[in-house]
Amino acid sequence: MGIPQQQLGNPRGKRPFLLLWTLAVVAATTAFALHLGIRVQGIELGYELGRAHSELGRLREVRRVLELEVASHKTPERIDFVARTLLGMDVPSKDRIFAAGPMPTLDEAEGSGELNLAQGIVNKDKAQEGP
């Protein structure tokens, strides 16, 4: 007859161990691959965040420069320069100035309060000058 079953060993007894071992190795490898994938994705997001922060800093600097440029364009000197050079404007001569209506009389100015307002400004300026 042949060799007894016990001497050959139980091949069916080793198969569950080999199957479980293979599943454990596959599960560990899969978990490791997922861990690496998540880690790489986190690093990529960190680099992207760094680029976004640097872009934000650059845009803030550009905004600051543009705000300064806008402020410089609103100065009276700049407006005068643009009006004289680019638009060809100049201070009008006396012959180019036309009256918009008759000059108000002293009675009309006192009645409307314009005279009191003008005198108040003049008095305020004199008070600031001092003795």
C-alpha positions in Angstrom: 0.0 0.0 0.0 1.5 3.3 0.2 2.8 5.7 2.7 0.3 6.5 5.5 -1.4 9.9 5.4 0.2 11.1 8.6 3.8 10.7 7.3 3.1 12.8 4.3 1.7 15.5 6.4 -1.7 17.1 6.0 -1.6 19.2 2.8 -5.1 20.5 3.6 -3.9 21.7 7.0 -1.2 24.0 5.4 -3.6 25.5 2.8 -5.6 27.6 5.2 -2.4 29.0 6.8 -1.0 29.8 3.3 -4.3 31.4 2.3 -4.5 33.5 5.4 -0.8 34.5 5.1 -1.4 35.6 1.5 -4.5 37.6 2.4 -2.5 39.3 5.3 0.3 40.2 2.9 -2.1 41.5 0.3 -4.0 43.5 2.9 -0.7 44.9 4.4 0.5 45.8 0.9 -2.8 47.5 0.0 -2.8 49.5 3.3 0.8 50.6 2.7 0.0 51.6 -0.9 -3.1 53.6 0.3 -0.9 55.2 3.1 1.7 56.2 0.5 -1.0 57.6 -1.8 -2.6 59.7 0.9 0.8 60.9 2.1 1.9 61.9 -1.5 -1.5 63.7 -2.0 -1.0 65.6 1.3 2.5 66.7 0.2 1.1 67.8 -3.1 -1.6 69.8 -1.4 1.0 71.4 0.8 3.0 72.5 -2.2 -0.1 73.8 -3.8 -1.0 75.7 -0.6 2.5 77.2 -0.6 2.1 78.3 -4.2 -1.3 79.9 -3.4 0.2 81.8 -0.4 3.0 83.1 -2.5 0.6 84.1 -5.3 -1.6 85.9 -2.6 1.5 87.8 -1.4 2.3 88.8 -4.9 -1.2 89.9 -5.7 -1.3 92.0 -2.4 1.9 93.7 -3.5 0.5 94.4 -6.9 -2.6 95.8 -5.3 -0.6 98.0 -3.1 1.4 99.3 -6.0 -1.7 100.0 -8.0 -3.3 101.8 -5.1 -0.3 104.0 -4.9 -0.4 104.6 -8.6 -4.1 105.6 -8.5 -3.4 107.9 -5.6 -0.6 109.6 -7.5 -2.9 110.0 -10.5 -5.4 111.9 -8.3 -2.9 114.5 -7.1 -3.6 118.1 -8.4 -0.1 118.2 -9.9 -0.7 115.1 -12.0 -4.1 116.4 -13.1 -2.6 119.7 -14.1 0.2 117.9 -16.0 -2.2 115.7 -17.9 -4.5 118.6 -18.7 -1.6 120.8 -20.0 0.3 118.1 -21.9 -2.1 115.4 -23.1 -5.2 117.5 -23.4 -3.6 120.8 -24.5 -5.4 122.8 -21.9 -4.2 126.0 -20.4 -5.3 128.7 -18.0 -8.0 130.7 -19.9 -7.2 134.3 -20.8 -9.4 137.2 -19.7 -11.1 137.4 -23.1 -12.2 133.7 -22.8 -13.9 134.2 -19.4 -17.6 135.0 -19.7 -19.9 136.2 -16.8 -22.6 133.7 -15.8 -24.9 136.5 -14.7 -24.9 139.8 -13.0 -22.7 140.3 -10.0 -24.7 140.2 -6.8 -25.2 143.4 -4.8 -24.2 143.8 -1.2 -27.8 143.6 -0.1 -28.4 140.3 -2.0 -25.2 138.8 -0.5 -26.2 139.7 3.1 -29.8 138.3 2.6 -28.6 134.9 1.3 -26.0 134.5 4.1 -23.1 134.3 1.7 -21.4 137.4 3.1 -21.6 136.1 6.6 -20.1 132.8 5.6 -17.3 134.5 3.7 -16.6 136.8 6.7 -16.6 133.8 9.0 -13.9 132.1 6.9 -11.8 135.3 6.8 -12.1 135.8 10.6 -11.2 132.1 11.2 -8.1 132.5 9.0 -7.0 135.7 10.8 -7.5 134.0 14.2 -5.2 131.1 13.1 -2.5 133.5 12.0 -2.2 134.9 15.4 -0.7 138.4 16.4 
